[in-house]
Amino acid sequence: MRITSFEYRAADGWTLAKMPLNGFNLLVGVSGAGKTRIVQSIEQVCSLALGGRWSASETPEWAYGAKFCIEIEHEEQRYRWEAELDQRRDRSADRAGGEGGSTERREQPWIVSERIWQGDSPLVERGPERFLLNRIAAPRFSRSQSAIAALNEDPRLSPLYAAFSHCIFRNLDVFPSHGIFIGDVDGFTSLAADLSA
């Protein structure tokens, strides 16, 4: 999987304009420029794709009400996924995304809307009142789950689920505050440099 572009708008007004990404990217900037927030946003989008549950302590306030668009390439296919998340933290959630109700407390943002394309063909169009799969009405499901996670065994969406499964995030706080660190991590040679000194 390769992320080819990413854009994000947080509920607090922080905006990342469409940022094209290449095979290798290095985020460089002064402290407070938003490097960590960009990585956290991508990490949360990947977690949402896989159906991961964010705990209230892990989810920053700015993620509620966020909008994003991520474009990826995987197995020689291009995909685009856009979604808008609900602004409210707590609500009674229903199990089927429609009728009935439970008192389940929501710990992560609900998906208000999402659209997924493979190339120029729409795969999913989802809103509060409808769910279309390949332009055909399909049963709705819980808004706490992305279409990618809910339909991960569908042959049209399973490649996307597999692609997001390849995302690995590591806490890089172990590197020295100045200089260069080269080391062996899980059999891969790693190079990290702090150029702020």
TORLUM-49728 format. One record per residue (C-alpha): x negated, y, z negated. Coordinates in steps of 0.1 Angstrom, whole numbers, padded with zeros to 4 digits, always signed. Layout:
N
XYZ/...
end
This chain:
197
+0000+0000+0000/-0011+0035+0007/+0007+0067-0005/+0006+0091+0025/+0024+0120+0009/+0040+0130-0024/+0062+0159-0035/+0078+0166-0068/+0100+0192-0085/+0104+0190-0122/+0134+0203-0142/+0112+0229-0159/+0104+0245-0125/+0070+0230-0119/+0067+0221-0082/+0043+0201-0062/+0047+0210-0026/+0044+0181-0001/+0008+0169-0006/-0006+0147+0022/-0029+0120+0008/-0057+0101+0026/-0074+0068+0020/-0095+0084-0007/-0084+0114-0028/-0101+0133-0056/-0081+0158-0077/-0104+0187-0087/-0093+0218-0106/-0097+0238-0138/-0081+0226-0170/-0044+0232-0169/-0042+0232-0130/-0018+0202-0131/-0041+0172-0122/-0028+0150-0150/+0008+0160-0143/+0005+0149-0107/-0009+0115-0117/+0018+0112-0144/+0045+0120-0118/+0033+0094-0094/+0030+0068-0122/+0067+0075-0133/+0079+0072-0097/+0061+0038-0094/+0076+0027-0127/+0111+0038-0116/+0107+0018-0083/+0099-0013-0102/+0127-0010-0127/+0104-0001-0156/+0121+0012-0187/+0106+0045-0199/+0109+0050-0236/+0119+0084-0249/+0084+0089-0263/+0068+0081-0229/+0092+0102-0208/+0082+0139-0207/+0111+0164-0209/+0103+0177-0174/+0111+0142-0158/+0148+0146-0166/+0164+0163-0136/+0133+0159-0114/+0134+0154-0076/+0108+0136-0056/+0098+0123-0022/+0071+0097-0017/+0060+0084+0016/+0040+0052+0018/+0025+0027+0044/+0026-0010+0036/+0020-0039+0059/+0020-0016+0089/+0054-0002+0081/+0062+0034+0070/+0086+0041+0042/+0101+0072+0026/+0119+0073-0007/+0137+0104-0020/+0155+0105-0053/+0170+0130-0078/+0172+0121-0115/+0199+0132-0139/+0191+0161-0163/+0208+0146-0194/+0189+0123-0218/+0218+0106-0235/+0251+0093-0221/+0272+0062-0224/+0261+0039-0196/+0282+0014-0178/+0269-0019-0168/+0281-0019-0132/+0275+0018-0124/+0313+0023-0120/+0341+0011-0142/+0342+0000-0178/+0318+0012-0204/+0294+0003-0230/+0276+0022-0257/+0242+0015-0242/+0219+0045-0249/+0200+0056-0219/+0162+0061-0225/+0153+0070-0190/+0168+0093-0164/+0196+0080-0143/+0193+0082-0106/+0219+0107-0093/+0210+0101-0056/+0184+0082-0036/+0176+0076+0001/+0151+0052+0016/+0140+0050+0052/+0118+0024+0070/+0103+0044+0098/+0132+0065+0111/+0159+0040+0101/+0179+0046+0069/+0178+0016+0046/+0196+0030+0015/+0218+0060+0010/+0231+0063-0026/+0251+0089-0043/+0275+0091-0073/+0304+0078-0053/+0289+0054-0027/+0261+0030-0019/+0252+0023+0017/+0227-0004+0027/+0218-0002+0064/+0247+0022+0068/+0272-0004+0055/+0291+0001+0022/+0277-0022-0006/+0286-0028-0042/+0272-0002-0066/+0250-0011-0095/+0236+0006-0126/+0222+0041-0120/+0194+0033-0145/+0178+0011-0118/+0164+0021-0084/+0177+0004-0053/+0141-0010-0049/+0142-0027-0083/+0179-0038-0080/+0175-0053-0045/+0139-0065-0049/+0148-0099-0034/+0165-0085-0003/+0142-0089+0027/+0147-0053+0037/+0135-0039+0003/+0112-0067-0010/+0082-0053+0009/+0087-0019-0009/+0089-0037-0043/+0057-0056-0035/+0040-0023-0024/+0048-0005-0056/+0037-0036-0076/+0002-0029-0063/+0000+0005-0082/-0024+0003-0111/-0029+0032-0135/-0057+0033-0160/-0064+0057-0188/-0097+0073-0178/-0104+0089-0212/-0132+0064-0217/-0154+0084-0193/-0180+0108-0207/-0169+0145-0208/-0199+0154-0186/-0219+0137-0159/-0213+0105-0140/-0202+0071-0151/-0208+0040-0130/-0196+0007-0143/-0181-0027-0136/-0143-0028-0142/-0126-0062-0135/-0152-0071-0109/-0150-0037-0091/-0178-0011-0093/-0163+0021-0105/-0177+0056-0101/-0163+0086-0120/-0177+0121-0122/-0167+0151-0143/-0176+0181-0122/-0163+0206-0146/-0197+0211-0164/
end
